[in-house]
Amino acid sequence: MTTNADDVWRLLAELIEAQKETERVIKEESQETERCFRETDRRFREQSEESDRRFEETKQLLQRQSEESDRRFREQSEESDRRFRETERIIQQQNEKLKQQLRKLEDPVGDFIRWQVRPAAIQLFQQPGTYDYQVSAGASAARFGEAIEIDLLVVNTDQAILVEVKSKLTETDIDEHLERLEKFKRLMPRYRDFHAMGAVAGMVVPEEVASYGYRRGLFVLAQSGDSVVILNDDKFRPRQW
């Protein structure tokens, strides 16, 4: 087959046309790719803006919630402080009322010591015409790691009577008073040359307790009506320390 010039030009024309078509397709594909890229970029920006918007909304919501929580906490704290102050004020008022009531109430044992036991204790060793004595209520001392408390201490020139006073006297009270008498001169040496004796007194003194105190060598004083009487008889001989 012989190829002439016309065939050559025809082939060249076809190649040129094919190349143009290829360039057109490539251009269209490039334009489509660019369009897709721009669309993707647009969507990304929109999504980013939406994310930023939601983040900002969430941030503002959290901020509002935090502010609301802070406000409620402050209100609750202020209310708690107010209630605490109110409770404290009420307690102080109640305490003050209680103190006032207590001040109004007299100590029955204290009155018993002052008005009834004291005169009876003085009679234990007071001789007619002799009025040289001293009376101390609530005497106390501490030495050598020991301590002593005496409800009523009555002394004259050479005698001392230690009186223990109870609302209801028991044998245990008597035993404790005997221990008190044993350490009296050791803890209060200024009375070392005195003849020390013991007495117990009670607003209520059971008969068996009175007998127990008598046997242990103590004066026993008991309330009788508006006065105090000495239960010991004439045969009694007090124990001396």
C-alpha positions in Angstrom: 0.0 0.0 0.0 1.5 3.3 -1.0 1.2 6.3 1.3 0.9 9.6 -0.3 1.0 13.1 1.0 -2.7 13.3 1.5 -2.6 10.3 3.8 0.2 11.9 5.8 -1.7 15.2 6.2 -4.8 13.3 7.2 -3.0 11.4 9.9 -1.4 14.5 11.2 -4.8 16.2 11.3 -6.2 13.2 13.2 -3.3 13.4 15.7 -3.7 17.1 16.1 -7.4 16.6 16.7 -6.8 13.7 19.2 -4.3 15.9 21.0 -6.8 18.7 21.2 -9.4 16.3 22.6 -6.9 15.0 25.1 -6.1 18.5 26.2 -9.8 19.3 26.4 -10.4 16.3 28.6 -7.4 17.1 30.8 -8.6 20.7 31.1 -12.1 19.6 32.0 -10.8 17.1 34.5 -8.5 19.8 35.9 -11.3 22.2 36.2 -13.5 19.5 37.9 -10.6 18.7 40.3 -10.2 22.4 41.1 -14.0 22.7 41.5 -14.0 19.7 43.9 -11.0 21.1 45.8 -12.8 24.5 46.2 -16.0 22.7 47.3 -14.0 20.6 49.8 -12.3 23.7 51.0 -15.6 25.5 51.3 -17.1 22.6 53.2 -14.0 22.4 55.5 -14.3 26.1 56.2 -18.0 25.7 56.9 -17.4 22.8 59.2 -14.5 24.6 60.9 -16.7 27.7 61.4 -19.5 25.5 62.7 -17.1 23.8 65.1 -15.8 27.1 66.2 -19.4 28.3 66.7 -20.3 25.3 68.7 -17.1 25.5 70.7 -17.9 29.1 71.5 -21.5 28.3 72.4 -20.3 25.4 74.6 -17.7 27.7 76.2 -20.3 30.4 76.8 -22.7 27.7 78.2 -20.0 26.4 80.6 -19.1 29.9 81.6 -22.8 30.7 82.4 -23.1 27.4 84.3 -19.9 28.2 86.2 -21.1 31.7 87.0 -24.5 30.2 88.1 -22.7 27.6 90.3 -20.6 30.3 91.8 -23.6 32.5 92.4 -25.5 29.6 94.1 -22.4 28.7 96.1 -22.1 32.2 97.3 -25.8 32.4 98.2 -25.6 29.0 100.0 -22.4 30.1 101.8 -24.0 33.4 102.8 -27.1 31.6 104.0 -25.0 29.0 105.9 -23.1 31.9 107.5 -26.3 33.6 108.4 -27.8 30.5 109.9 -24.6 29.8 111.8 -24.5 33.3 113.2 -28.2 33.0 114.1 -27.6 29.6 115.8 -24.6 31.1 117.6 -26.7 34.0 118.8 -29.5 31.7 120.0 -27.0 29.5 121.8 -25.4 32.6 123.5 -28.8 33.8 124.5 -29.7 30.4 125.9 -26.4 30.2 127.7 -26.9 33.6 129.2 -30.4 32.7 130.3 -29.1 29.5 131.8 -26.4 31.4 133.6 -29.0 33.9 134.9 -31.1 31.0 136.1 -28.2 29.3 137.7 -27.3 32.6 139.5 -30.8 32.8 140.7 -30.7 29.2 142.0 -28.9 28.8 145.3 -26.6 25.9 146.0 -28.5 23.7 148.5 -25.3 22.0 149.7 -23.5 25.4 150.0 -26.4 26.8 152.0 -26.4 23.6 154.1 -22.7 24.2 154.9 -23.0 27.9 155.6 -26.2 28.0 157.6 -26.5 24.6 159.3 -23.2 22.6 159.3 -21.0 25.6 160.2 -22.7 26.4 163.6 -22.9 22.7 164.5 -19.2 22.1 163.7 -18.2 25.0 165.9 -20.2 23.4 168.8 -18.1 20.2 168.5 -15.2 21.7 170.5 -16.4 25.1 171.6 -16.3 25.4 175.4 -18.5 27.9 177.3 -16.9 31.3 177.1 -14.4 30.3 174.5 -14.9 31.9 171.1 -11.3 31.6 169.7 -11.9 29.7 166.4 -11.5 30.1 162.7 -13.7 28.6 160.0 -12.6 28.0 156.4 -14.9 26.8 153.7 -13.3 25.0 150.7 -9.8 24.8 152.1 -7.3 23.0 149.8 -3.7 22.2 149.5 -1.3 20.3 147.2 2.2 19.0 147.9 4.4 16.1 146.8 2.0 15.2 144.0 -0.9 14.9 146.4 -3.9 17.2 146.9 -6.5 17.7 149.5 -9.8 19.5 149.6 -11.8 20.2 152.8 -15.4 21.3 152.7 -15.2 22.9 156.1 -12.2 23.4 158.3 -12.7 24.6 161.8 -9.7 25.3 164.0 -9.0 26.8 167.4 -5.7 27.2 169.2 -4.8 23.5 169.1 -7.6 21.6 167.5 -8.7 21.1 163.9 -11.9 19.5 162.7 -12.2 18.5 159.0 -15.8 18.3 157.9 -17.0 16.6 154.8 -20.5 17.5 153.6 -22.7 15.6 151.3 -26.3 15.8 150.2 -26.7 12.1 150.9 -23.9 10.6 153.0 -22.5 7.1 152.1 -20.0 4.8 153.6 -17.7 5.5 150.6 -17.8 9.2 151.5 -16.7 8.2 155.1 -13.8 6.1 153.8 -12.6 8.9 151.5 -12.8 11.3 154.4 -10.6 9.0 156.5 -8.0 9.0 153.7 -8.2 12.8 153.7 -7.6 12.9 157.4 -4.5 10.6 157.0 -2.8 13.1 154.7 -4.1 16.3 156.3 -1.0 17.2 158.3 1.4 16.0 155.6 -0.2 18.4 153.1 -0.9 21.2 155.6 2.1 21.1 157.8 1.1 24.3 159.7 -1.4 22.1 161.5 1.2 19.4 162.4 1.0 20.2 166.1 -2.8 20.3 166.2 -5.1 17.6 167.4 -7.0 16.8 164.2 -10.5 15.2 164.2 -13.0 14.3 161.5 -16.7 15.0 161.0 -19.1 14.1 158.3 -22.4 15.8 157.6 -25.3 15.1 155.3 -28.7 16.4 154.4 -29.7 12.8 154.3 -27.8 10.3 156.6 -29.0 6.7 156.6 -28.9 5.1 160.0 -26.4 2.4 159.0 -24.1 5.1 157.5 -24.3 7.1 160.7 -23.3 4.0 162.7 -20.4 3.3 160.4 -19.1 6.9 160.8 -19.5 6.6 164.6 -17.5 3.3 164.7 -14.7 4.9 162.6 -14.3 7.6 165.2 -16.0 10.5 163.3 -18.5 13.0 164.4 -21.7 12.5 162.4 -23.9 15.5 161.7 -27.4 15.2 160.2 -30.1 17.6 159.2 -33.1 17.7 161.4 -35.8 20.1 160.4 -34.2 23.5 159.9 -31.1 22.7 161.9 -28.2 20.1 162.1 -27.8 17.8 165.1 -24.8 15.9 166.3 -25.7 12.2 166.3 -22.9 11.1 168.6 -23.8 10.3 172.2 -21.8 11.1 175.4 -20.0 7.8 175.2 -18.4 8.7 171.9 -14.6 9.3 171.8 -13.4 10.9 168.6 -10.4 9.5 166.8 -7.5 11.9 166.6 -4.8 12.3 164.0 
